[in-house]
Amino acid sequence: MKSARRRARELTLQALYQWQLSGQTTAYIEKQFVAGKDYAKADQNYFGLLFPGTVKESDNLQAALTPCLDRKFSELSPIERGILLLASFELIHQIDIPYRVVINEAVELAKSFGGTDGHKYVNGVLDKFAASVRSVEMNAR
């Protein structure tokens, strides 16, 4: 059974996908998701933090992720881009969530929504990224 927080991440990924492909405003997309049937099962406060926060910081997140990539950000699938943006937002701003949890959740999203081996790529990129933004936590282990 999925936790409310995992459902919030799934909705956020779906909203980020829509945002990337449609160019619609975050307010418009958020309104659609709030009216959806899956919203009641999600951690609504977390979705309200993740989606607009990730979009607002997307340029900075993309720039921070770029050194960890083996190709241009624009060459990634919209799902991989969304997962990496979402997880990098969490790694930077949700320091109360252990980095391993953030990476595991991102890998699970990639397994559910991404291409065949997309989860391996997501895992590798986020391991590198976490080493730069959560080095103290990683070294403490």
C-alpha positions as CSV (number, residue, x, y, z in Angstrom):
1,M,0.0,0.0,0.0
2,K,1.3,3.4,-1.0
3,S,1.9,6.1,1.6
4,A,0.3,9.5,1.3
5,R,3.7,11.0,0.8
6,R,4.5,8.6,-2.1
7,R,1.2,9.5,-3.7
8,A,2.1,13.2,-3.3
9,R,5.4,12.5,-5.1
10,E,3.5,10.6,-7.9
11,L,1.1,13.5,-8.4
12,T,4.0,15.9,-8.4
13,L,5.8,13.9,-11.1
14,Q,2.6,13.8,-13.1
15,A,2.1,17.6,-12.7
16,L,5.7,18.2,-13.6
17,Y,5.2,16.1,-16.8
18,Q,2.2,18.2,-17.7
19,W,4.0,21.4,-16.9
20,Q,6.9,20.5,-19.2
21,L,4.8,19.4,-22.1
22,S,1.9,21.9,-22.0
23,G,3.5,25.1,-20.7
24,Q,0.5,25.7,-18.6
25,T,0.8,27.7,-15.3
26,T,1.5,25.9,-12.1
27,A,-1.7,27.3,-10.6
28,Y,-3.8,25.9,-13.5
29,I,-2.1,22.5,-13.2
30,E,-2.3,22.4,-9.4
31,K,-6.1,23.2,-9.6
32,Q,-6.6,20.2,-11.9
33,F,-4.8,17.9,-9.6
34,V,-6.6,19.1,-6.5
35,A,-9.8,18.3,-8.2
36,G,-8.6,14.8,-9.2
37,K,-9.7,11.6,-7.5
38,D,-6.2,10.7,-6.4
39,Y,-5.6,13.9,-4.5
40,A,-7.6,12.8,-1.4
41,K,-5.2,9.9,-0.9
42,A,-2.1,12.0,-1.2
43,D,-0.3,14.1,1.4
44,Q,-1.9,17.3,0.2
45,N,0.4,19.7,2.0
46,Y,3.5,17.9,0.6
47,F,2.1,18.1,-2.9
48,G,1.5,21.8,-2.3
49,L,5.1,22.2,-1.3
50,L,6.7,20.0,-3.9
51,F,5.1,20.9,-7.2
52,P,5.2,24.7,-7.0
53,G,8.6,24.7,-5.3
54,T,10.1,22.4,-7.9
55,V,8.8,24.5,-10.8
56,K,9.8,27.8,-9.1
57,E,13.4,26.5,-8.7
58,S,13.6,24.4,-11.8
59,D,16.3,26.6,-13.5
60,N,18.5,26.5,-10.4
61,L,17.9,22.8,-9.9
62,Q,18.7,22.0,-13.5
63,A,22.0,24.0,-13.3
64,A,22.9,22.2,-10.1
65,L,22.2,18.8,-11.6
66,T,24.0,19.4,-14.9
67,P,27.5,18.4,-13.6
68,C,26.1,15.0,-12.6
69,L,24.7,14.3,-16.1
70,D,26.3,12.5,-19.0
71,R,24.2,14.4,-21.5
72,K,22.3,17.7,-21.8
73,F,19.3,18.0,-19.5
74,S,17.1,18.7,-22.5
75,E,18.0,15.2,-23.9
76,L,16.5,13.4,-21.0
77,S,13.0,12.1,-21.2
78,P,10.3,14.4,-19.6
79,I,9.9,11.7,-16.9
80,E,13.6,11.5,-16.0
81,R,13.7,15.3,-16.0
82,G,10.7,15.5,-13.7
83,I,12.1,12.9,-11.3
84,L,15.5,14.5,-11.1
85,L,14.0,18.0,-10.5
86,L,11.7,16.6,-7.8
87,A,14.3,14.6,-6.0
88,S,16.9,17.4,-6.2
89,F,14.3,19.8,-4.7
90,E,13.8,17.3,-1.9
91,L,17.5,16.8,-1.4
92,I,18.1,20.5,-1.1
93,H,15.0,21.7,0.8
94,Q,13.7,18.7,2.8
95,I,16.8,18.0,4.9
96,D,14.6,16.2,7.5
97,I,14.2,13.4,4.9
98,P,17.3,11.1,4.7
99,Y,19.0,11.3,1.4
100,R,18.6,7.5,0.9
101,V,14.9,7.8,1.3
102,V,14.7,10.6,-1.3
103,I,16.8,8.6,-3.8
104,N,14.8,5.4,-3.1
105,E,11.6,7.2,-3.8
106,A,12.9,8.7,-7.0
107,V,14.1,5.2,-8.2
108,E,10.6,3.8,-7.4
109,L,9.0,6.6,-9.5
110,A,11.4,5.8,-12.3
111,K,10.5,2.1,-12.1
112,S,6.8,3.0,-12.2
113,F,6.7,5.8,-14.8
114,G,10.1,5.7,-16.6
115,G,11.7,3.7,-19.3
116,T,13.2,0.2,-18.9
117,D,16.5,1.2,-17.3
118,G,15.7,4.8,-16.4
119,H,15.8,4.0,-12.7
120,K,19.5,3.0,-12.9
121,Y,20.3,6.4,-14.5
122,V,18.2,8.3,-12.0
123,N,20.0,6.4,-9.1
124,G,23.4,7.2,-10.5
125,V,22.7,10.9,-11.1
126,L,21.1,11.3,-7.6
127,D,24.0,9.5,-5.9
128,K,26.4,12.1,-7.4
129,F,24.1,15.0,-6.6
130,A,23.5,13.9,-3.0
131,A,27.3,13.7,-2.5
132,S,27.5,17.4,-3.3
133,V,24.4,18.7,-1.4
134,R,24.3,16.2,1.5
135,S,28.0,15.4,1.9
136,V,27.8,15.8,5.7
137,E,25.0,13.3,6.0
138,M,26.7,10.9,3.6
139,N,30.0,11.1,5.4
140,A,28.3,10.5,8.7
141,R,27.4,7.0,7.6
